[in-house]
Amino acid sequence: MMEKVTLNNKEQKRVIVLNRVLEGTMTGQEAADLLGVSLRHTRRLIAGYRQAGAPALAHGNRGRPPANKLEHRVAEEIMRLARAEYLDYNDTHFTEELAERHGIEVSTPTVRRLRRAGGLGSPRKRRAPRHRRRRQRYPQAGMLLQVDGSKHDWLEGRGPWLTLHAAIDDATSEVPWAVFRAEEDATGYALLVHHISQTHGLPVALYADRHTIFQSPKVPTLEEQLEGLEPRSHLGRLMDELGIRLIGAHSPQAKGRVERLFGTLQDRLVKELRRADACTLEEANVVLRNYLPRLNRRFAKPAAKEGSTYGPCLTRAEANAQICFTYWRTVAKDHTIALFGHTLALPDMPVRLNLAGRRIALRHRMDGRLAVTYKGEVLGLLKPAQLGPPLLEEFIPDPQHLAQRQPLATSPTRLPANGSDAKSTRTPNKPDYNHPWRRQGRAAFRRRQEQLEQEQHQE
């Protein structure tokens, strides 16, 4: 008994054409041209049609289960995991987790089809595309790093809100480093540069927003405008000393690569922190350090041009000496200094070196130590526990423009002519820091100061 088979439109067309060939109204070559197959295959169709009729024109696999069909138990396991552990994962991330953690190798369309059939939508809603001119990537690694901070409930209520400071290479989408901080601050970005300088080298430029951390809101004076000087923030001054160009973006879309990075991390890194049950800032940073290599393996791509424009990698001693914040203080008579409300005693000095009343530089390093510097020489290191990581004053003059040539001791005041013991009200005529006398030799002094610090740390 002949089996009943339902033919599709293509197979019904073949029946009509083959009937004409059997009737003699059409040749085999004409039938082959009409069906779009070879003459040899047309003869096979005619032979099968004569022997078994119309069912011979149906595909041989019709009614059979596909060889690559997903097993029912595997599909049930995928849906169980999707409803239990990965309810808020998007389809692509869920597919990667299935392969990495559960050994289930399936495609993203298969996962999407199963989840939609089970009534599970994607937690990530796509935004309507906006048409704007796309900026081309920089051709080489290290030419531009986009940096930003993201304050978010990274610990999902298990701990305080944290701010993630991250940098992403514009050419390769590699994340060279990231760090959690309690708030967005200049120290967080300095820590980024401090670590990247040792693993990759110093980049050519940083691309950031116009936050006051990067751009000083102070309006330049007329003298500064005439000299071409711009008020700089602590971090901006540090980037100038390191030779890193700081570029300010005028919109979030301009630095869209780091913005999209935070969108990815707020989806994926949050789940890694949840899996590790991280509850504190320190635990979150441990999870972050372990996750960054996996993130770069997944999303990093080769640059358009080979090679790197990063500077030579710094040693830890060089990074500590160069990447730090400088504060200027006047030494009290008892050889102490005041810093952030704390009174600190200077390290032991030679007997003949009296710093009372003199101006010294305190270079606060990323490890919390203070390098006491006077006339380009590091006199000693302090590690005050009460200070902790580097803090920042609101605004201080540029260290390059501070007066270095102050008198070692104040001259005795003259008594008034009338013989009274009141002090003279006359104030010394001190030149401004922009005076031509003081501008001479600043660059040479700064280079000499950095050279002396590097030599001491190398020893």
Backbone hydrogen bonds in HBPLUS format (Angstrom, degrees):
<---DONOR---> <-ACCEPTOR-->    atom                        ^
c    i                          cat <-CA-CA->   ^        H-A-AA   ^      H-
h    n   atom  resd res      DA  || num        DHA   H-A  angle D-A-AA Bond
n    s   type  num  typ     dist DA aas  dist angle  dist       angle   num
A0012-GLN N   A0008-ASN O   2.95 MM   4  6.17 151.8  2.03 152.0 160.7     1
A0013-LYS N   A0009-ASN O   3.04 MM   4  6.22 149.1  2.13 143.6 151.2     2
A0014-ARG N   A0010-LYS O   3.18 MM   4  6.52 147.7  2.29 138.3 146.7     3
A0015-VAL N   A0011-GLU O   3.11 MM   4  6.45 149.0  2.21 143.2 150.7     4
A0016-ILE N   A0012-GLN O   3.24 MM   4  6.58 157.1  2.30 146.3 150.9     5
A0017-VAL N   A0013-LYS O   3.12 MM   4  6.40 163.6  2.14 152.2 156.2     6
A0018-LEU N   A0014-ARG O   2.86 MM   4  6.01 165.9  1.88 155.9 159.8     7
A0019-ASN N   A0015-VAL O   2.99 MM   4  6.09 150.2  2.08 144.4 152.0     8
A0020-ARG N   A0016-ILE O   3.29 MM   4  6.57 148.6  2.39 141.2 148.5     9
A0021-VAL N   A0017-VAL O   3.13 MM   4  6.52 145.7  2.25 142.4 152.2    10
A0022-LEU N   A0018-LEU O   2.95 MM   4  6.24 158.4  2.00 150.6 155.7    11
A0023-GLU N   A0019-ASN O   2.92 MM   4  6.12 141.7  2.06 140.2 151.0    12
A0024-GLY N   A0020-ARG O   3.12 MM   4  6.23 121.1  2.48 133.5 146.6    13
A0025-THR N   A0020-ARG O   3.09 MM   5  5.44 137.4  2.28 159.4 160.7    14
A0024-GLY N   A0021-VAL O   3.15 MM   3  5.15 144.4  2.28  97.0 107.5    15
A0031-ALA N   A0027-THR O   3.03 MM   4  6.31 153.3  2.11 145.3 152.8    16
A0032-ALA N   A0028-GLY O   2.89 MM   4  6.15 150.9  1.98 144.6 152.9    17
A0033-ASP N   A0029-GLN O   2.95 MM   4  6.22 158.1  2.00 150.1 155.3    18
A0034-LEU N   A0030-GLU O   2.98 MM   4  6.15 151.9  2.07 142.8 150.7    19
A0035-LEU N   A0031-ALA O   2.89 MM   4  6.05 153.7  1.96 148.4 155.0    20
A0036-GLY N   A0032-ALA O   2.91 MM   4  5.85 126.5  2.20 138.3 151.4    21
A0037-VAL N   A0032-ALA O   3.14 MM   5  5.23 148.9  2.24 143.8 148.9    22
A0042-THR N   A0038-SER O   3.02 MM   4  6.29 147.8  2.12 141.7 151.4    23
A0043-ARG N   A0039-LEU O   3.04 MM   4  6.34 153.5  2.12 149.6 155.0    24
A0044-ARG N   A0040-ARG O   3.20 MM   4  6.59 145.7  2.33 139.3 148.5    25
A0045-LEU N   A0041-HIS O   2.99 MM   4  6.35 156.7  2.05 149.6 155.1    26
A0046-ILE N   A0042-THR O   2.95 MM   4  6.25 154.7  2.01 149.8 157.0    27
A0047-ALA N   A0043-ARG O   2.96 MM   4  6.16 159.8  2.00 146.6 151.6    28
A0048-GLY N   A0044-ARG O   2.98 MM   4  6.22 165.0  2.00 153.8 157.6    29
A0049-TYR N   A0045-LEU O   2.89 MM   4  5.99 152.6  1.97 144.9 152.9    30
A0050-ARG N   A0046-ILE O   2.96 MM   4  6.16 152.6  2.04 147.5 154.1    31
A0051-GLN N   A0047-ALA O   3.16 MM   4  6.33 149.3  2.26 142.3 150.4    32
A0052-ALA N   A0048-GLY O   2.86 MM   4  5.90 175.8  1.86 157.2 158.4    33
A0053-GLY N   A0049-TYR O   2.94 MM   4  4.43 135.1  2.15 114.7 123.2    34
A0056-ALA N   A0053-GLY O   3.19 MM   3  5.91 153.1  2.26 118.4 125.4    35
A0057-LEU N   A0054-ALA O   2.92 MM   3  5.62 161.9  1.95 124.7 130.2    36
A0058-ALA N   A0055-PRO O   3.23 MM   3  5.48 157.3  2.28 106.2 112.8    37
A0062-ARG N   A0059-HIS O   3.20 MM   3  5.58 164.6  2.22 113.8 117.6    38
A0064-ARG N   A0061-ASN O   3.05 MM   3  5.41 165.7  2.07 130.0 132.8    39
A0069-LYS N   A0066-PRO O   3.31 MM   3  5.17 159.2  2.35 106.9 106.3    40
A0075-ALA N   A0071-GLU O   3.01 MM   4  6.35 160.0  2.05 154.4 159.8    41
A0076-GLU N   A0072-HIS O   2.97 MM   4  6.22 155.4  2.03 147.4 154.2    42
A0077-GLU N   A0073-ARG O   2.96 MM   4  6.17 150.6  2.05 140.4 148.3    43
A0078-ILE N   A0074-VAL O   2.93 MM   4  6.20 154.5  1.99 149.5 156.2    44
A0079-MET N   A0075-ALA O   3.06 MM   4  6.30 161.1  2.10 148.2 152.6    45
A0080-ARG N   A0076-GLU O   2.90 MM   4  6.10 146.4  2.02 142.4 152.3    46
A0081-LEU N   A0077-GLU O   3.00 MM   4  6.23 162.8  2.03 149.5 153.0    47
A0082-ALA N   A0078-ILE O   2.88 MM   4  6.05 152.6  1.95 145.0 153.8    48
A0083-ARG N   A0079-MET O   3.04 MM   4  6.14 147.8  2.15 141.4 147.8    49
A0084-ALA N   A0080-ARG O   3.02 MM   4  6.10 136.9  2.21 140.8 152.6    50
A0085-GLU N   A0081-LEU O   3.08 MM   4  5.50 122.2  2.43 128.8 143.1    51
A0086-TYR N   A0081-LEU O   3.06 MM   5  6.12 163.7  2.08 163.9 161.8    52
A0089-TYR N   A0086-TYR O   3.37 MM   3  5.20 168.5  2.38 103.2 104.8    53
A0094-PHE N   A0090-ASN O   2.87 MM   4  5.96 160.2  1.91 155.9 162.2    54
A0095-THR N   A0091-ASP O   2.98 MM   4  6.16 153.4  2.05 144.9 151.8    55
A0096-GLU N   A0092-THR O   3.06 MM   4  6.37 157.2  2.12 150.1 155.6    56
A0097-GLU N   A0093-HIS O   2.98 MM   4  6.25 155.0  2.04 149.0 155.9    57
A0098-LEU N   A0094-PHE O   2.96 MM   4  6.18 149.8  2.05 146.4 154.4    58
A0099-ALA N   A0095-THR O   3.21 MM   4  6.51 155.6  2.27 146.4 151.6    59
A0100-GLU N   A0096-GLU O   2.96 MM   4  6.10 158.7  2.01 148.7 155.1    60
A0101-ARG N   A0097-GLU O   2.88 MM   4  5.58 166.1  1.90 145.3 149.8    61
A0102-HIS N   A0098-LEU O   3.16 MM   4  5.03 139.7  2.33 116.4 127.0    62
A0104-ILE N   A0098-LEU O   3.01 MM   6  5.25 167.9  2.03 129.3 127.7    63
A0111-VAL N   A0107-SER O   3.13 MM   4  6.50 160.4  2.17 151.2 156.2    64
A0112-ARG N   A0108-THR O   2.87 MM   4  6.09 160.0  1.91 154.3 160.4    65
A0113-ARG N   A0109-PRO O   2.84 MM   4  6.01 156.3  1.90 144.7 151.1    66
A0114-LEU N   A0110-THR O   2.97 MM   4  6.20 163.4  2.00 152.1 156.0    67
A0115-ARG N   A0111-VAL O   2.97 MM   4  6.10 165.1  1.99 151.6 155.8    68
A0116-ARG N   A0112-ARG O   2.95 MM   4  6.06 159.8  1.99 148.2 153.9    69
A0117-ALA N   A0113-ARG O   2.96 MM   4  6.06 156.8  2.02 145.0 151.8    70
A0118-GLY N   A0114-LEU O   2.98 MM   4  6.15 138.7  2.15 139.3 150.5    71
A0120-LEU N   A0115-ARG O   2.72 MM   5  4.95 161.5  1.75 159.6 153.0    72
A0119-GLY N   A0116-ARG O   3.11 MM   3  5.03 161.8  2.14 102.6 106.9    73
A0305-LYS N   A0139-PRO O   2.98 MM 166  5.47 154.7  2.05 153.8 145.6    74
A0309-THR N   A0141-ALA O   2.88 MM 168  6.15 174.3  1.88 167.4 169.1    75
A0204-VAL N   A0142-GLY O   2.93 MM  62  6.25 166.4  1.95 171.6 175.8    76
A0170-ASP N   A0144-LEU O   3.03 MM  26  5.70 178.8  2.03 160.4 160.1    77
A0145-LEU N   A0205-ALA O   3.08 MM  60  6.42 153.9  2.15 142.8 149.8    78
A0207-TYR N   A0145-LEU O   2.81 MM  62  6.02 157.8  1.86 152.1 153.4    79
A0146-GLN N   A0168-ILE O   2.94 MM  22  5.35 161.4  1.98 159.5 154.9    80
A0168-ILE N   A0146-GLN O   2.94 MM  22  5.35 150.4  2.02 145.2 154.9    81
A0147-VAL N   A0207-TYR O   3.02 MM  60  6.16 161.5  2.05 153.0 156.5    82
A0148-ASP N   A0166-ALA O   3.24 MM  18  5.96 149.8  2.34 158.3 165.6    83
A0166-ALA N   A0148-ASP O   3.14 MM  18  5.96 166.6  2.16 171.8 176.0    84
A0150-SER N   A0164-LEU O   2.93 MM  14  5.12 146.0  2.05 130.1 140.9    85
A0164-LEU N   A0150-SER O   2.91 MM  14  5.12 161.7  1.95 135.5 133.8    86
A0152-HIS N   A0162-LEU O   3.09 MM  10  6.05 160.9  2.13 171.3 170.3    87
A0162-LEU N   A0152-HIS O   3.36 MM  10  6.05 149.1  2.46 172.3 163.5    88
A0156-GLU N   A0153-ASP O   3.16 MM   3  5.30 163.4  2.19 108.0 112.6    89
A0158-ARG N   A0155-LEU O   3.01 MM   3  5.36 166.9  2.03 119.6 122.0    90
A0163-THR N   A0181-ARG O   2.80 MM  18  5.25 171.4  1.81 169.5 167.9    91
A0181-ARG N   A0163-THR O   2.83 MM  18  5.25 154.0  1.90 149.3 158.2    92
A0165-HIS N   A0179-VAL O   2.84 MM  14  5.34 171.0  1.84 165.6 162.6    93
A0179-VAL N   A0165-HIS O   2.86 MM  14  5.34 155.3  1.92 151.6 159.9    94
A0167-ALA N   A0177-TRP O   3.37 MM  10  6.22 148.2  2.48 171.7 172.4    95
A0169-ASP N   A0174-GLU O   2.82 MM   5  5.32 165.9  1.84 156.5 160.1    96
A0173-SER N   A0169-ASP O   2.85 MM   4  5.03 145.1  1.98 144.2 148.5    97
A0301-LYS N   A0172-THR O   2.88 MM 129  4.99 162.8  1.90 145.8 150.9    98
A0190-ALA N   A0186-ALA O   2.89 MM   4  6.14 151.9  1.96 148.3 157.4    99
A0191-LEU N   A0187-THR O   2.83 MM   4  6.04 149.1  1.92 148.2 156.1   100
A0192-LEU N   A0188-GLY O   3.15 MM   4  6.48 144.6  2.29 137.4 146.5   101
A0193-VAL N   A0189-TYR O   3.11 MM   4  6.47 163.9  2.13 151.0 152.9   102
A0194-HIS N   A0190-ALA O   2.80 MM   4  5.95 153.8  1.86 146.7 155.3   103
A0195-HIS N   A0191-LEU O   3.01 MM   4  6.18 159.6  2.06 148.5 151.4   104
A0196-ILE N   A0192-LEU O   2.93 MM   4  6.09 170.7  1.94 157.4 160.6   105
A0197-SER N   A0193-VAL O   2.90 MM   4  5.83 152.4  1.98 145.3 151.7   106
A0198-GLN N   A0195-HIS O   3.08 MM   3  5.42 141.1  2.23 105.1 115.7   107
A0199-THR N   A0195-HIS O   3.16 MM   4  6.46 143.7  2.29 147.8 158.4   108
A0200-HIS N   A0196-ILE O   2.77 MM   4  5.35 162.3  1.80 146.5 152.4   109
A0201-GLY N   A0196-ILE O   2.82 MM   5  5.96 164.1  1.85 144.3 146.9   110
A0314-LEU N   A0197-SER O   2.87 MM 117  5.73 165.2  1.89 140.5 144.8   111
A0311-GLY N   A0202-LEU O   2.87 MM 109  4.91 158.7  1.92 133.6 140.8   112
A0245-ARG N   A0204-VAL O   3.06 MM  41  6.37 165.1  2.09 150.3 145.7   113
A0206-LEU N   A0245-ARG O   2.78 MM  39  6.23 153.4  1.85 164.6 172.5   114
A0247-ILE N   A0206-LEU O   2.81 MM  41  6.03 177.3  1.81 172.8 173.7   115
A0208-ALA N   A0247-ILE O   2.99 MM  39  6.32 168.0  2.01 174.1 175.3   116
A0249-ALA N   A0208-ALA O   2.70 MM  41  5.87 157.1  1.75 157.1 164.4   117
A0214-PHE N   A0211-HIS O   2.89 MM   3  5.61 142.6  2.04 118.3 126.6   118
A0215-GLN N   A0211-HIS O   2.85 MM   4  6.01 172.4  1.86 155.5 158.1   119
A0225-GLN N   A0221-THR O   2.93 MM   4  6.23 153.7  2.00 149.4 157.0   120
A0226-LEU N   A0222-LEU O   2.97 MM   4  6.23 155.9  2.03 148.3 154.4   121
A0227-GLU N   A0223-GLU O   3.01 MM   4  6.24 145.3  2.14 142.3 151.9   122
A0228-GLY N   A0224-GLU O   2.95 MM   4  5.98 110.3  2.45 133.8 150.3   123
A0229-LEU N   A0224-GLU O   2.73 MM   5  4.84 153.1  1.80 153.4 151.8   124
A0228-GLY N   A0225-GLN O   3.14 MM   3  4.97 149.6  2.24  95.1 104.3   125
A0237-ARG N   A0233-SER O   2.86 MM   4  6.02 156.5  1.92 151.2 156.6   126
A0238-LEU N   A0234-HIS O   2.97 MM   4  6.24 150.0  2.06 143.6 152.4   127
A0239-MET N   A0235-LEU O   2.90 MM   4  6.19 155.5  1.96 151.5 157.4   128
A0240-ASP N   A0236-GLY O   3.06 MM   4  6.31 148.7  2.16 140.1 148.5   129
A0241-GLU N   A0237-ARG O   3.04 MM   4  6.35 154.0  2.11 145.4 151.8   130
A0242-LEU N   A0238-LEU O   3.04 MM   4  6.32 144.1  2.17 144.0 153.9   131
A0243-GLY N   A0239-MET O   3.02 MM   4  6.09 114.5  2.47 136.2 151.5   132
A0244-ILE N   A0239-MET O   2.90 MM   5  5.05 158.0  1.95 154.0 152.8   133
A0243-GLY N   A0240-ASP O   3.17 MM   3  5.09 149.6  2.27  97.1 106.3   134
A0254-ALA N   A0251-SER O   3.13 MM   3  5.40 140.2  2.29 103.7 114.3   135
A0255-LYS N   A0252-PRO O   3.22 MM   3  5.62 138.9  2.40 106.8 116.2   136
A0256-GLY N   A0253-GLN O   3.20 MM   3  4.66 131.2  2.45 115.2 106.2   137
A0259-GLU N   A0255-LYS O   3.36 MM   4  6.64 152.9  2.44 144.0 151.6   138
A0260-ARG N   A0256-GLY O   2.86 MM   4  5.99 158.1  1.91 147.7 152.2   139
A0261-LEU N   A0257-ARG O   3.06 MM   4  6.24 140.6  2.22 132.7 143.9   140
A0262-PHE N   A0258-VAL O   3.14 MM   4  6.41 152.6  2.22 142.4 147.1   141
A0263-GLY N   A0259-GLU O   3.18 MM   4  6.55 146.7  2.30 139.6 148.9   142
A0264-THR N   A0260-ARG O   3.00 MM   4  6.33 152.1  2.08 147.4 153.9   143
A0265-LEU N   A0261-LEU O   2.89 MM   4  6.18 162.4  1.92 153.4 158.5   144
A0266-GLN N   A0262-PHE O   2.83 MM   4  5.86 155.4  1.89 145.6 151.9   145
A0267-ASP N   A0264-THR O   3.11 MM   3  5.24 143.1  2.25  98.4 109.4   146
A0268-ARG N   A0264-THR O   2.82 MM   4  6.07 164.3  1.85 155.9 160.6   147
A0269-LEU N   A0265-LEU O   2.79 MM   4  4.74 126.3  2.08 115.2 131.9   148
A0271-LYS N   A0268-ARG O   3.14 MM   3  5.42 125.5  2.45 101.2 114.0   149
A0272-GLU N   A0268-ARG O   3.19 MM   4  6.61 147.7  2.30 145.2 154.5   150
A0273-LEU N   A0269-LEU O   2.93 MM   4  6.23 158.9  1.98 155.6 160.6   151
A0274-ARG N   A0270-VAL O   2.96 MM   4  6.17 144.6  2.09 137.5 147.9   152
A0275-ARG N   A0271-LYS O   2.86 MM   4  6.07 155.8  1.92 144.7 150.8   153
A0276-ALA N   A0272-GLU O   3.04 MM   4  6.26 152.1  2.12 144.7 151.7   154
A0278-ALA N   A0273-LEU O   3.07 MM   5  5.39 164.6  2.09 154.3 157.5   155
A0277-ASP N   A0274-ARG O   3.09 MM   3  4.90 148.4  2.19  96.1 105.8   156
A0284-ALA N   A0280-THR O   3.00 MM   4  6.18 154.0  2.07 145.8 153.3   157
A0285-ASN N   A0281-LEU O   3.09 MM   4  6.34 151.6  2.17 147.1 153.9   158
A0286-VAL N   A0282-GLU O   3.14 MM   4  6.45 148.2  2.25 145.5 153.8   159
A0287-VAL N   A0283-GLU O   3.12 MM   4  6.42 163.1  2.15 151.4 154.7   160
A0288-LEU N   A0284-ALA O   2.94 MM   4  6.12 155.3  2.00 144.8 152.4   161
A0289-ARG N   A0285-ASN O   2.98 MM   4  6.15 159.6  2.02 145.9 150.0   162
A0290-ASN N   A0286-VAL O   3.23 MM   4  6.49 155.5  2.29 147.2 153.1   163
A0291-TYR N   A0287-VAL O   3.00 MM   4  6.15 134.7  2.21 142.4 155.1   164
A0291-TYR N   A0288-LEU O   3.12 MM   3  5.07 129.1  2.39  94.5 108.4   165
A0292-LEU N   A0288-LEU O   3.09 MM   4  6.20 146.4  2.20 156.3 161.9   166
A0294-ARG N   A0291-TYR O   3.08 MM   3  5.45 118.2  2.48 109.3 123.7   167
A0295-LEU N   A0291-TYR O   3.04 MM   4  6.32 157.5  2.09 156.0 163.3   168
A0296-ASN N   A0292-LEU O   2.97 MM   4  6.20 161.1  2.00 158.4 162.3   169
A0297-ARG N   A0293-PRO O   3.01 MM   4  6.21 154.8  2.08 146.1 153.0   170
A0298-ARG N   A0294-ARG O   3.15 MM   4  6.29 143.8  2.29 141.9 150.7   171
A0299-PHE N   A0295-LEU O   3.02 MM   4  6.20 159.1  2.07 154.0 159.0   172
A0300-ALA N   A0296-ASN O   2.92 MM   4  4.93 152.3  2.00 129.1 135.9   173
A0319-ALA N   A0315-THR O   2.87 MM   4  6.11 161.2  1.91 154.2 159.5   174
A0320-ASN N   A0316-ARG O   2.92 MM   4  6.09 157.8  1.97 146.3 152.3   175
A0321-ALA N   A0317-ALA O   3.02 MM   4  6.17 149.9  2.11 142.1 150.2   176
A0322-GLN N   A0318-GLU O   2.97 MM   4  6.08 148.6  2.08 148.7 156.3   177
A0323-ILE N   A0319-ALA O   2.92 MM   4  5.60 162.8  1.95 145.9 151.5   178
A0325-PHE N   A0364-HIS O   3.01 MM  39  5.15 155.4  2.08 144.3 142.8   179
A0364-HIS N   A0325-PHE O   2.67 MM  39  5.15 153.6  1.74 168.9 160.7   180
A0327-TYR N   A0362-LEU O   2.83 MM  35  5.09 157.4  1.88 143.4 151.0   181
A0362-LEU N   A0327-TYR O   2.71 MM  35  5.09 169.7  1.72 162.2 165.5   182
A0329-ARG N   A0360-ILE O   3.06 MM  31  5.65 160.8  2.10 156.9 162.9   183
A0360-ILE N   A0329-ARG O   2.91 MM  31  5.65 166.9  1.93 167.8 170.0   184
A0331-VAL N   A0358-ARG O   3.01 MM  27  5.68 161.3  2.05 155.8 158.6   185
A0357-GLY N   A0331-VAL O   2.78 MM  26  5.16 165.7  1.80 139.0 142.7   186
A0332-ALA N   A0336-THR O   2.89 MM   4  5.33 176.0  1.90 166.8 165.5   187
A0335-HIS N   A0332-ALA O   3.08 MM   3  5.31 148.0  2.19 117.6 117.0   188
A0346-LEU N   A0335-HIS O   3.19 MM  11  6.02 177.6  2.19 156.7 156.0   189
A0337-ILE N   A0344-LEU O   2.87 MM   7  5.34 154.6  1.93 150.8 159.3   190
A0344-LEU N   A0337-ILE O   2.81 MM   7  5.34 166.7  1.83 163.4 166.0   191
A0339-LEU N   A0342-HIS O   2.82 MM   3  5.26 163.1  1.84 153.9 159.4   192
A0342-HIS N   A0339-LEU O   3.01 MM   3  5.26 159.5  2.06 111.0 117.6   193
A0353-LEU N   A0350-PRO O   3.08 MM   3  5.38 153.0  2.16 109.2 117.5   194
A0358-ARG N   A0355-LEU O   2.97 MM   3  5.32 160.9  2.01 139.2 137.0   195
A0361-ALA N   A0373-THR O   2.96 MM  12  5.08 169.9  1.97 158.3 158.3   196
A0373-THR N   A0361-ALA O   2.85 MM  12  5.08 169.3  1.86 165.5 165.5   197
A0363-ARG N   A0371-ALA O   3.05 MM   8  5.04 170.2  2.06 140.4 142.7   198
A0371-ALA N   A0363-ARG O   3.03 MM   8  5.04 165.5  2.06 131.2 135.6   199
A0365-ARG N   A0369-ARG O   2.95 MM   4  5.52 171.8  1.95 171.3 170.7   200
A0368-GLY N   A0365-ARG O   3.09 MM   3  5.51 161.8  2.12 116.1 118.7   201
A0370-LEU N   A0382-LEU O   2.60 MM  12  4.84 161.2  1.63 145.0 152.1   202
A0382-LEU N   A0370-LEU O   2.71 MM  12  4.84 159.3  1.75 143.5 151.0   203
A0372-VAL N   A0380-GLY O   2.93 MM   8  5.51 162.8  1.96 161.4 166.5   204
A0379-LEU N   A0372-VAL O   2.68 MM   7  5.53 151.4  1.76 162.5 172.6   205
A0374-TYR N   A0377-GLU O   2.90 MM   3  5.37 159.2  1.94 150.0 152.7   206
A0377-GLU N   A0374-TYR O   3.09 MM   3  5.37 164.4  2.11 112.1 117.0   207
A0387-LEU N   A0384-PRO O   3.28 MM   3  5.76 155.0  2.34 109.3 116.0   208
A0401-HIS N   A0398-ASP O   2.88 MM   3  5.39 150.0  1.97 114.9 124.1   209
A0402-LEU N   A0399-PRO O   3.36 MM   3  5.15 161.5  2.40  97.3 102.6   210
A0419-GLY N   A0416-PRO O   3.09 MM   3  5.66 165.8  2.11 117.7 121.2   211
A0435-HIS N   A0432-ASP O   2.93 MM   3  5.29 163.1  1.96 115.5 119.3   212
A0438-ARG N   A0435-HIS O   2.86 MM   3  5.48 130.3  2.11 117.3 129.7   213
A0439-ARG N   A0435-HIS O   3.08 MM   4  6.38 142.9  2.23 150.6 161.0   214
A0445-PHE N   A0441-GLY O   2.96 MM   4  6.03 154.2  2.02 143.9 151.1   215
A0446-ARG N   A0442-ARG O   2.87 MM   4  6.11 160.2  1.91 154.5 159.7   216
A0447-ARG N   A0443-ALA O   3.01 MM   4  6.24 163.3  2.04 150.7 154.9   217
A0448-ARG N   A0444-ALA O   2.98 MM   4  6.12 158.6  2.03 145.1 151.3   218
A0449-GLN N   A0445-PHE O   2.88 MM   4  6.06 152.9  1.95 147.7 155.2   219
A0450-GLU N   A0446-ARG O   3.03 MM   4  6.29 164.8  2.05 154.0 156.5   220
A0451-GLN N   A0447-ARG O   2.97 MM   4  6.13 155.1  2.04 146.4 153.8   221
A0452-LEU N   A0448-ARG O   3.01 MM   4  6.19 157.4  2.07 147.6 152.7   222
A0453-GLU N   A0449-GLN O   3.16 MM   4  6.41 156.6  2.21 146.8 152.8   223
A0454-GLN N   A0450-GLU O   3.00 MM   4  6.22 161.6  2.03 150.1 154.9   224
A0455-GLU N   A0451-GLN O   2.99 MM   4  6.19 160.0  2.04 148.8 154.2   225
A0456-GLN N   A0452-LEU O   3.05 MM   4  6.23 154.3  2.12 144.1 150.8   226
A0457-HIS N   A0453-GLU O   3.05 MM   4  6.28 160.0  2.09 150.7 155.6   227
A0458-GLN N   A0454-GLN O   2.94 MM   4  6.11 148.9  2.03 146.7 155.5   228
A0459-GLU N   A0455-GLU O   3.14 MM   4  6.34 148.0  2.24 141.1 148.6   229
